[in-house]
Amino acid sequence: MLFAAAVLAIVFAVDMLVALVVGPWVKISHASLLTISTLAVLGLIAGCAAYRISSLSAGGKAVADDVGGEPVPPDTQDPALRQLRNVIEEVAIASGTPVPDIYVLRGEPGINAFAAGYSPSDAAICVTQGCLDHLTRDELQGVIAHEFSHVLNGDMRLNIRLMGLLFGIMALSIIGRQMTWSRGNTGIWDSDDDRNRLSAWFLVGIALMIIGSIGHFFGRLTQAAVARSRETLADASAVQFTRQTSGIAGALKKIAVLAEGSRLQIANRHEIAHMMLGDVDHFNAWFATHPPLMERIRLLEPYFREQQLVELKAKVQATSVDHEDTTQAPRELPPLEWPGGQMVGAVVAATQVAAPAAAGVVESVPHATVSTRETFTRLREAVRQPESAIAVVLALVMSRHPELRAKQARLVANAFGDDVQSTASEFVIEVEALPPTSHMPLLSLAFPALKQLPQGRQQTLLDALDGVVGIDPQVGLDDYCLVRLLRMHLLEACKPRSAPVDGQKKLPACRDSAALVCAVVATYGANDDAAARRAWLLAMNQAFPGAAAAWQTLPLDWQAPFDRALDDLDRLLPAAKEIVMQSLLSAIRADGVVTSAESELLRVICASLHCPVPAQIGL
């Protein structure tokens, strides 16, 4: 509504200007003149918005590059950057999403951050230098969990669209500014006619700037209206993800007491104001893109009082003085560990989302040998580089049976050469020493490196994975989930804007697809056919109350129909998707146990349907 009001106001203002300035000098009717003017303004707004959205078609990486973000390399030795990468990787693994691209805004002392992209597959998370300088690990984790909320809740696509729309309605202001600036850069005028034309040009520029201020006004209102509600949700989600309030609340308190706050210094800071963790500048109440800091803090800690900020400010200032007086070398941070202990334990199963899968990994850690931990560490380092990441991913799906593995090795050699085949065969031995619950974390860590591969090589990898998995007559659930997720994420990362949006289908139209998906979840989550049938009936009654349903045993080749069913359900309306998810939860809870198979299937289904995994998965 605000955008429509802005467009109408701009069109009306330009039409009045044209009627007053141009009307007396043209021979066409005023109605025709105003029609031309209106169409021209609408075309300008639409064209500028489309141009801006197109310029960001590469997704999160394009936004981060646009604001001057510096990529964080996977092999960085900077302790602060290693900590940042570790925290982001922890949250990504625990939430079941690919590790996003990681950026830092150097030279920005304020505490701020944003997540950008069209989907989790092309997401980028960018933090300011102030986050690295001022936040503890728990506080940084709270900020990252806040940003992952935007990734999982679909806010990123909305934010990029908003950037394009705001650019469209502010275009006249930009054009007017350029016209006025050009007046001082035209050199010496040869005649009075040149001076008159230049003066008229200048006056038109001033008029466009004045009219453009309408777009500026409504643009700021739109940013504020969109951002405030989403930021409140993200604060709450950060608590849900980390299961503690001290992290995100501590970061907000430091924003409140530091002189820099959350302000940015980059020139285009207002364009991304609605995407940031905190306000990028001083705004009045109308244009503030975020709720007041004390309001956000009290929602997290109801008994917190403003007087406590004074005490915190004195403590922060004292700490800053002590830090300036010390000359000791920076503390060496521990590397990312086996998925448990520090990694998943610190994140505490972000989104509760992947709580069962994460918990399965955690449970195995106390009994894991030093050799097993070292194996995971070696594989973790291997997946940071594109070529070795290919070998690790292939090793994850290769069979343990010697005869099948020999056939798979020949297929890999034909696709990538003997070197990759030899490396993959070596990694197979190491993969066998790991529990199956470590496979998805390794895939998540490998994704940034695999995204760097040329599209042709990515397609070769996907074809090779299909071939390797297809050699085994009985495709395992782990292999299916891994290949399905990797294919979907790589294809969406190659074409970020092609990531599906909300569908329009209603649930009755997808009854057969819903029945098959529920049947797969029920079958792999039950110990026998009777338990599977009972779980399936619970799910179907939840989705289609009162409708008759006949249980059918899954065929051995269920994977292809399951793929088609997921694609069909992805075209559902959001409300219908919610019903499907609640039905699946009914099937999962039927026996009172959440297995790792059910958890992995739920991740694949939610990723395929482009919706967050329900937080209620925990029993």
Secondary structure as the mmCIF struct_conf table of DSSP 4:
data_model
#
loop_
_struct_conf.conf_type_id
_struct_conf.id
_struct_conf.beg_label_comp_id
_struct_conf.beg_label_asym_id
_struct_conf.beg_label_seq_id
_struct_conf.end_label_comp_id
_struct_conf.end_label_asym_id
_struct_conf.end_label_seq_id
HELX_RH_AL_P HELX_RH_AL_P1 LEU A 2 VAL A 21
TURN_TY1_P TURN_TY1_P1 VAL A 22 VAL A 22
HELX_RH_3T_P HELX_RH_3T_P1 GLY A 23 TRP A 25
BEND BEND1 LYS A 27 ILE A 28
HELX_RH_AL_P HELX_RH_AL_P2 HIS A 30 SER A 55
TURN_TY1_P TURN_TY1_P2 LEU A 56 GLY A 59
HELX_RH_AL_P HELX_RH_AL_P3 GLY A 60 ASP A 66
TURN_TY1_P TURN_TY1_P3 VAL A 67 GLY A 68
STRN STRN1 GLU A 70 PRO A 71
TURN_TY1_P TURN_TY1_P4 PRO A 74 ASP A 75
HELX_RH_AL_P HELX_RH_AL_P4 PRO A 79 SER A 95
TURN_TY1_P TURN_TY1_P5 GLY A 96 GLY A 96
HELX_LH_PP_P HELX_LH_PP_P1 PRO A 98 PRO A 100
STRN STRN2 ASP A 101 LEU A 105
TURN_TY1_P TURN_TY1_P6 ARG A 106 GLY A 107
BEND BEND2 GLY A 110 GLY A 110
STRN STRN3 ALA A 113 ALA A 116
BEND BEND3 TYR A 118 SER A 119
HELX_RH_3T_P HELX_RH_3T_P2 PRO A 120 ASP A 122
STRN STRN4 ALA A 124 THR A 128
HELX_RH_AL_P HELX_RH_AL_P5 GLN A 129 HIS A 134
HELX_RH_AL_P HELX_RH_AL_P6 ARG A 137 LEU A 152
TURN_TY1_P TURN_TY1_P7 ASN A 153 GLY A 154
HELX_RH_AL_P HELX_RH_AL_P7 ASP A 155 ILE A 169
TURN_TY1_P TURN_TY1_P8 MET A 170 MET A 170
HELX_RH_AL_P HELX_RH_AL_P8 ALA A 171 SER A 182
HELX_RH_3T_P HELX_RH_3T_P3 ARG A 183 ASN A 185
BEND BEND4 THR A 186 THR A 186
BEND BEND5 SER A 191 SER A 191
HELX_RH_AL_P HELX_RH_AL_P9 ASP A 192 THR A 242
TURN_TY1_P TURN_TY1_P9 ARG A 243 ARG A 243
BEND BEND6 THR A 245 THR A 245
HELX_RH_AL_P HELX_RH_AL_P10 SER A 246 VAL A 257
BEND BEND7 LEU A 258 GLU A 260
TURN_TY1_P TURN_TY1_P10 GLY A 261 SER A 262
BEND BEND8 ILE A 266 ILE A 266
TURN_TY1_P TURN_TY1_P11 ALA A 267 ASN A 268
HELX_RH_3T_P HELX_RH_3T_P4 ARG A 269 MET A 275
STRN STRN5 MET A 276 MET A 276
BEND BEND9 LEU A 277 GLY A 278
BEND BEND10 VAL A 280 ASP A 281
TURN_TY1_P TURN_TY1_P12 ALA A 285 PHE A 287
BEND BEND11 THR A 289 HIS A 290
HELX_RH_AL_P HELX_RH_AL_P11 LEU A 293 LEU A 300
TURN_TY1_P TURN_TY1_P13 PRO A 302 TYR A 303
HELX_RH_AL_P HELX_RH_AL_P12 GLU A 306 ASP A 325
HELX_LH_PP_P HELX_LH_PP_P2 GLN A 328 LEU A 336
BEND BEND12 TRP A 338 TRP A 338
TURN_TY1_P TURN_TY1_P14 PRO A 339 GLY A 340
HELX_RH_AL_P HELX_RH_AL_P13 GLY A 341 VAL A 347
TURN_TY1_P TURN_TY1_P15 VAL A 348 VAL A 348
BEND BEND13 ALA A 349 ALA A 349
TURN_TY1_P TURN_TY1_P16 ALA A 350 ALA A 354
HELX_RH_AL_P HELX_RH_AL_P14 ALA A 355 SER A 364
TURN_TY1_P TURN_TY1_P17 VAL A 365 HIS A 367
HELX_RH_AL_P HELX_RH_AL_P15 VAL A 370 ALA A 382
TURN_TY1_P TURN_TY1_P18 VAL A 383 ARG A 384
BEND BEND14 GLN A 385 GLN A 385
HELX_RH_AL_P HELX_RH_AL_P16 PRO A 386 VAL A 397
BEND BEND15 MET A 398 MET A 398
BEND BEND16 ARG A 400 HIS A 401
HELX_RH_AL_P HELX_RH_AL_P17 PRO A 402 PHE A 416
HELX_RH_AL_P HELX_RH_AL_P18 ASP A 418 GLU A 432
TURN_TY1_P TURN_TY1_P19 ALA A 433 ALA A 433
BEND BEND17 LEU A 434 LEU A 434
HELX_RH_3T_P HELX_RH_3T_P5 PRO A 436 SER A 438
HELX_RH_AL_P HELX_RH_AL_P19 HIS A 439 LYS A 451
TURN_TY1_P TURN_TY1_P20 GLN A 452 GLN A 452
BEND BEND18 LEU A 453 LEU A 453
HELX_RH_AL_P HELX_RH_AL_P20 GLN A 455 ILE A 471
BEND BEND19 ASP A 472 GLN A 474
HELX_RH_AL_P HELX_RH_AL_P21 LEU A 477 CYS A 494
BEND BEND20 LYS A 495 LYS A 495
HELX_RH_3T_P HELX_RH_3T_P6 PRO A 496 SER A 498
BEND BEND21 ALA A 499 ALA A 499
STRN STRN6 LYS A 505 LYS A 505
HELX_RH_3T_P HELX_RH_3T_P7 LEU A 507 CYS A 510
HELX_RH_AL_P HELX_RH_AL_P22 ARG A 511 GLY A 525
BEND BEND22 ASN A 527 ASP A 528
HELX_RH_AL_P HELX_RH_AL_P23 ASP A 529 ALA A 543
BEND BEND23 PHE A 544 PHE A 544
TURN_TY1_P TURN_TY1_P21 PRO A 545 GLY A 546
HELX_LH_PP_P HELX_LH_PP_P3 THR A 553 PRO A 555
TURN_TY1_P TURN_TY1_P22 LEU A 556 ASP A 557
HELX_RH_AL_P HELX_RH_AL_P24 GLN A 559 LEU A 569
TURN_TY1_P TURN_TY1_P23 ASP A 570 ARG A 571
STRN STRN7 LEU A 572 LEU A 572
HELX_RH_AL_P HELX_RH_AL_P25 PRO A 574 ARG A 589
TURN_TY1_P TURN_TY1_P24 ALA A 590 ASP A 591
BEND BEND24 GLY A 592 GLY A 592
HELX_RH_AL_P HELX_RH_AL_P26 SER A 596 LEU A 609
TURN_TY1_P TURN_TY1_P25 HIS A 610 HIS A 610
BEND BEND25 CYS A 611 CYS A 611
HELX_LH_PP_P HELX_LH_PP_P4 PRO A 612 PRO A 614
HELX_RH_3T_P HELX_RH_3T_P8 ALA A 615 ILE A 617
#
